[in-house]
């Protein structure tokens, strides 16, 4: 594999070397580990400031005390609450990805941060993963196409994106220790490409090492991952920051390209890259050069951020909570909500004809910004769907709201932070410099915790079962004489969260039963959801209209109402498959998800639509699916192989409906008679086209040779075999509108 040469900035490197030479060993060591929960060590003597980091992908997290997971309780850290990465991905809009990155970066700078721990770009391997809401897609091409502009948006504010979690962080169960067995082809073709694009096209200034192990070694101590792949093959010259508690051994972390150890404990001098590192150097186990290499990477990032260097007075100041930020968030939310079904043009509703609207469901009135784990945000505000509907309709429409079902509330803990608990385990299992005993459910503490958890689930189920009949009856009764009924259900961050995975893919709180009851009395009930990951919809054939919204940020309610009443024409498409039942998923079939200790990614490349294609399984809603209030026609595909390596293609999309809209045209390739086993089709390009009624646009795209390549493990490189490829142009991965054959020389 050809090594990627990096651009060399002589002036920067000279300034870095000059500084490095002045640093003592102690000062260098202080720079490579945390000095507070979210800051590195500074060297005031030489004007080297601390690197100030903050979460997360949906906004700049609230301030914590320096050494305790307790909020500093200020009233100056409310922020713009952005759509989740899943919501952004459903827009398939790289311009919005840049805009969201720019908002996040400007807010981070405004809050005095140097590094924002975002975006989360792990591939969605299994719909039950607790953190799917923080990630973009099941497809590496779509993830890369959005991650790159997002990173550029962040970094245009002199803030580093810290792209996470490198790599293959695909479950929360046993997240600190789970060992993932992944073959090289799967790693290079599915789990790495988005990170490679983040480095080589996004020029990410930093990368976050993941908690998990890959093929036996923790990502934060993994020489192959951090040195060979990231630095040698991809040419990354930025900083690698560990996930909080991701480093487990001094020597291994020192000897690989892990530059800054962060964790959750307040004994910062006892971190593996603190005192123990100095002792390892004294014992001759680690050379000072290895520390120099880390400091160089950190100084390089700091120089690029204008934290140091002769240009530091020109650094951007940023700001937060601006009107422009909120407008950008609203715009993204509008393009993120997916119209899954719309029979007989049930949607949009005509607001003028509705005198009495019934809104049913807890998620109509629920806000989500303060949950989910490290992505939690202290939002300046958050408009829920019910508020959005009322704000849109005004006072002449009677809007009745009923909960419809019961959601047991989790007690909020203020005296400690779940994050500390989730990583505190690390210390309790004495992970230290030795391997801990395999953490599995037999492990006494986990067994006891599992028992307590199951008991809690049982109590909650009993509570739900006891309270729901009355709530159901109230909703069904109210539905009978309303002019329109909107159900707003789904999930919340008691379910979609860092730290644990979902137990299944079903709607919680007996929502399915209520939906069935509502559809019996009102076939025209508009079924809508807010959630972070797919759910089973066994009643979907009985519903006429289904709208899916990921956690779409502070303007959710406004975007929701605008779509319901037709002010906005939905244009989003799924960036992940919605299976009919969880058991249809590859990782459900091979049982290699959500296990303690180790998992083997036996399905290889075949996750998401790749799996559903290969197994000829029809999902509830396929990758790339999403409807509009207008219709689009595709025509005139032309294909032209250029010098046998690139393929220039063009086709026309026409808006044949009565209202303006946007269409996401997808380009898949399907090799004919491939020499190796390859997915039936793979997304390789797409275009989002905005068209007035009756207007057409010719879309011209180029597929490069690398788009036809697969990873050859023997050659350890990507190969694009000569031969014929079917080029599929689809409105979704199943709704193929045009096809042709391109021949690669
Ligand atoms: C967490 C998460 C990571 C987050 C970091 C700091 O455990 O895994 O995404 O940025 O620690 O809160």
Boltz pocket constraint, residues with backbone or C-beta under 6 A from the ligand:
constraints:
  - pocket:
      binder: B
      contacts: [[A, 55], [A, 56], [A, 117], [A, 164], [A, 243], [A, 244], [A, 374], [A, 419], [A, 498]]
      max_distance: 6.0
